[in-house]
Amino acid sequence: MIPKADFDPHKILEPINIGNFLSFYELFEETLFWIKDTQGRFVHANRALLNNLKVKSAEEIIGKDDTHITGIKLARSVMEDDQKVCHGEPVKNRLVLNKNKQGEFSWFITNKIPLKNKHDKTVAIMGISIPMEQFPYTTHRMESLLAPLQYIIENYNQKISIESLASIACISVSALERRFKKYLQKTPSQLIIEIRLEKARLLLKQTKSPITNIAEETGFYDHSNFTKRFAEYFGMTPIEYRSENSF
């Protein structure tokens, strides 16, 4: 047995090729893994993330930041998070709405940490997102959000009250709002609007349905309010978005 005083783990870890480390994350088909530089540009992405982004190869996103992949508005909160990580604030167990490999909306638990060089300077950001149902542990408070979150996904185009969501979760309205803020960094109302807008964006891109119909199908019964909300979120009107992104 080697005496503990003579055992130096750094001598074992330092020579290891980082490629071996990165390839480990290719073993997980639904776990999204990535590394970005301090400016938010992708340096590495595993196959699960590439599939999630609907790209064939890493070359399509390497060197690009989230604004070139998901759009300015959708990328803003991600990039704000990344900058916090760069300044020493890891993201821990953040609930994020994303799409699973079947293309359906699903909840992922995201963690991000800074990667530092030997001089203790942050040189990159490493992140991982795991489908919530596969996460090795969740707190009771986090699990209490599952039912209301699923209800929002299934009924986003209907009128949803905060009181009804709290009732579904079997907690008070104030407790529900606190847990949303802690695990999602947004209020229930903000999440409902974001899901409606994302659904509308997909319909604008993938169908030829009239914009007024899309607004109603996604829970916006005031067309002018829909146009305003869409422009605030995506930086362009529904007409402009369809013009630039329709097949």
Secondary structure, 3 states (H helix, E strand, C coil): CCCHHHCCHHHHHCCCCHHHHHHHHHHCCCCEEEEEECCCCEEEECHHHHHHCCCCCHHHCCCCCHHHCCCHHHHHHHHHHHHHHHCCCCEEEEEEEEECCCCCEEEEEEEEEEEECCCCCEEEEEEEEEEHHHCCCCCHHHHCCHHHHHHHHHHCCCCCCHHHHHHHHCCCHHHHHHHHHHHHCCCHHHHHHHHHHHHHHHHHHHCCCCHHHHHHHCCCCCHHHHHHHHHHHHCCCHHHHHHHHCC
